[in-house]
């Protein structure tokens, strides 16, 4: 079994103190990424007690009731495309991780963010490259999932390794949705900026090819600092860049799983639609929308990371 994350899992004596979403990510990862295909509830209780997160096996078993409820919810949301089978007493791998690389990426990302040992294999330059690649891949995941759900999409293509100036991004967005740039936008926003917090535009045009259709401006945040980006993109700024006939809406996309209360508070802060892991994979069948090219890049990114995950065996 994989080792428990270094943060997010806390000693529990009279109340359950661990992050339920992260713990479930770890349980799923144990069967998806580790050599063992099946993990029982007893195996998990043993780890919790041996690692001294729980002293009472009965209380640890109570925690697993919560875990199994959440895993059952995830399985229900993914329907037949869930990469695991959940039984009363165990969870078992249904397919290899490389058969569902987009889902595997979204599962692995928060797990890595709560562990540090894997980073020892990276120097500062390699780690910076890792995070740049991670961000770019997640933008592609977001775009392809939304496109698979029937949206038209436009990805700005900005990254720390291939930066596009704001003038290029504004021109691309305006051209894509058929609106004009504001003639004097550079007097309000520096043209030397980057993408102004915009990663993906998704929209649905009507057959009449006229203006006034739904447009969402989305920030795609895969890093551990995702909650510092909830304010982006700033709609008031973009409405000074592009002459939208109908005001655009805001969206925030992340690979994490958010429980109901966290989703609500995040939505309030974003003041727009939030797409977490299971909303992304709810928009279309899990195995259909990920292109072969994206799958190939995701597999190449994930494979060496799995080898760095610490395990108990």
Secondary structure as UniProt FT lines:
FT   HELIX           20..32
FT   STRAND          38..40
FT   HELIX           41..50
FT   TURN            51..52
FT   HELIX           57..78
FT   HELIX           79..81
FT   STRAND          84..86
FT   STRAND          90..93
FT   HELIX           97..99
FT   HELIX           101..113
FT   HELIX           117..121
FT   HELIX           124..148
FT   TURN            149..150
FT   STRAND          152..155
FT   HELIX           166..177
FT   TURN            183..184
FT   HELIX           185..187
FT   TURN            191..192
FT   TURN            196..197
FT   STRAND          200..203
FT   TURN            207..208
FT   STRAND          215..220
FT   TURN            224..225
FT   HELIX           226..228
FT   TURN            230..231
FT   HELIX           235..241
FT   STRAND          249..253
FT   HELIX           260..270
FT   STRAND          273..275
FT   HELIX           277..280
FT   TURN            281..282
FT   TURN            286..288
FT   HELIX           292..308
//
